[in-house]
Amino acid sequence: MGEVLGRVLVVDDDEVIRQLIAVNLTLEGFDVYTASDGQDCLDRVREVDPDVITLDVMMPRLDGWETATKLRADALTTHIKVVLITARAQEDDRRRGLGIGVDAYLTKPFDPAELIEVVRDLAAEARLSSGT
């Protein structure tokens, strides 16, 4: 087993999509954790300490926008790379994501290969900036 490429927290309320993303990233060599919604993500983020979080936008309790905003507002999680995954890719959504400070944006249905590439690049960036 080679070096782990990074830790990823996959957040989606749809179990099928969550597992699809998790399996793809695990096969690629990432250490993967999952959360079922934004609140679950915030509850687990400190113990998992991920390099990258993939975040579905449409979720119960706490949606992706709110979750990303809270992650950015907290000094302990502000450095984590965030990939927003949404079925809606209108330009104002992208601007809103950039305003919050998300690092990447994927539209459903997404290509797993594209997701892996985006996560790999962000994890490498995260590891460079943290010095690990």
C-alpha positions as CSV (number, residue, x, y, z in Angstrom):
1,M,0.0,0.0,0.0
2,G,1.6,3.3,-1.0
3,E,1.5,6.5,0.8
4,V,-2.1,7.8,1.6
5,L,-2.8,10.7,-0.7
6,G,-4.8,12.5,1.9
7,R,-7.9,12.3,4.1
8,V,-11.2,13.1,2.5
9,L,-14.6,13.7,4.2
10,V,-17.4,12.9,1.8
11,V,-20.7,14.6,2.8
12,D,-23.9,13.6,1.0
13,D,-27.4,12.7,2.2
14,D,-27.8,10.2,-0.6
15,E,-26.2,7.0,0.5
16,V,-25.7,5.7,-3.1
17,I,-23.7,8.8,-4.1
18,R,-21.8,8.9,-0.8
19,Q,-20.7,5.3,-1.4
20,L,-19.9,5.9,-5.0
21,I,-17.6,8.8,-4.1
22,A,-16.1,7.0,-1.2
23,V,-15.3,3.8,-3.1
24,N,-13.7,5.8,-6.0
25,L,-11.5,7.8,-3.7
26,T,-10.6,4.8,-1.6
27,L,-9.5,2.9,-4.7
28,E,-7.4,5.9,-5.7
29,G,-5.5,5.7,-2.4
30,F,-7.3,8.2,-0.2
31,D,-8.3,7.7,3.4
32,V,-12.1,8.3,3.2
33,Y,-14.6,9.2,5.9
34,T,-18.3,9.9,5.3
35,A,-21.0,12.1,6.8
36,S,-24.7,12.1,6.0
37,D,-25.3,15.9,6.1
38,G,-23.8,19.2,6.9
39,Q,-24.4,18.9,10.6
40,D,-22.9,15.5,10.7
41,C,-19.9,16.9,8.8
42,L,-19.4,19.7,11.4
43,D,-19.8,17.2,14.2
44,R,-17.0,15.0,12.7
45,V,-14.7,17.4,11.0
46,R,-12.3,17.9,13.9
47,E,-11.8,14.2,14.7
48,V,-11.4,13.3,11.0
49,D,-9.1,16.4,10.3
50,P,-9.6,16.0,6.5
51,D,-7.4,17.6,3.8
52,V,-10.5,17.8,1.5
53,I,-14.3,17.8,2.0
54,T,-16.7,17.0,-0.8
55,L,-19.9,18.7,0.0
56,D,-23.3,18.1,-1.5
57,V,-25.3,21.3,-1.7
58,M,-28.9,20.0,-1.2
59,M,-29.0,18.3,2.2
60,P,-31.4,18.3,5.1
61,R,-30.6,20.0,8.5
62,L,-27.6,21.9,7.1
63,D,-27.1,22.4,3.4
64,G,-23.7,22.7,1.6
65,W,-23.8,26.5,1.5
66,E,-24.3,26.8,5.3
67,T,-21.8,24.0,6.0
68,A,-19.1,25.6,3.8
69,T,-19.8,29.0,5.4
70,K,-19.3,27.5,8.9
71,L,-16.2,25.6,7.9
72,R,-14.7,28.9,6.6
73,A,-15.7,30.8,9.7
74,D,-14.0,28.5,12.1
75,A,-10.2,29.0,12.5
76,L,-9.7,25.2,13.0
77,T,-11.4,24.3,9.7
78,T,-10.8,27.3,7.5
79,H,-7.8,25.8,5.8
80,I,-9.7,22.6,4.6
81,K,-10.2,22.4,0.9
82,V,-13.9,22.3,0.0
83,V,-15.4,20.8,-3.2
84,L,-19.1,21.7,-3.6
85,I,-21.2,19.1,-5.6
86,T,-24.5,20.4,-6.9
87,A,-27.2,19.6,-9.5
88,R,-27.5,23.3,-10.1
89,A,-24.6,25.0,-11.8
90,Q,-26.0,28.4,-12.5
91,E,-23.5,31.2,-12.6
92,D,-24.9,32.8,-9.4
93,D,-24.4,29.5,-7.6
94,R,-20.7,29.5,-8.7
95,R,-20.3,33.1,-7.6
96,R,-21.9,32.3,-4.3
97,G,-19.5,29.4,-3.8
98,L,-16.5,31.6,-4.7
99,G,-17.8,34.2,-2.3
100,I,-17.8,31.7,0.5
101,G,-14.4,30.5,-0.5
102,V,-15.0,27.0,-1.8
103,D,-12.1,25.6,-3.7
104,A,-13.8,23.7,-6.5
105,Y,-17.2,23.1,-8.0
106,L,-18.6,19.9,-9.6
107,T,-22.0,19.5,-11.2
108,K,-24.1,16.3,-10.9
109,P,-24.0,14.0,-12.6
110,F,-20.3,14.3,-12.3
111,D,-17.6,12.1,-13.9
112,P,-15.8,10.1,-11.1
113,A,-12.5,10.6,-12.9
114,E,-13.0,14.4,-12.8
115,L,-13.9,14.2,-9.1
116,I,-10.7,12.2,-8.3
117,E,-8.6,14.6,-10.2
118,V,-10.0,17.6,-8.4
119,V,-9.7,16.0,-5.0
120,R,-6.1,14.8,-5.8
121,D,-5.0,18.3,-6.8
122,L,-6.6,19.9,-3.7
123,A,-5.2,17.3,-1.3
124,A,-1.7,17.8,-2.8
125,E,-2.1,21.5,-2.3
126,A,-3.3,21.1,1.2
127,R,-0.4,18.9,2.1
128,L,2.1,21.3,0.6
129,S,0.8,24.2,2.5
130,S,0.6,22.3,5.8
131,G,4.1,20.9,5.3
132,T,3.1,17.2,5.7
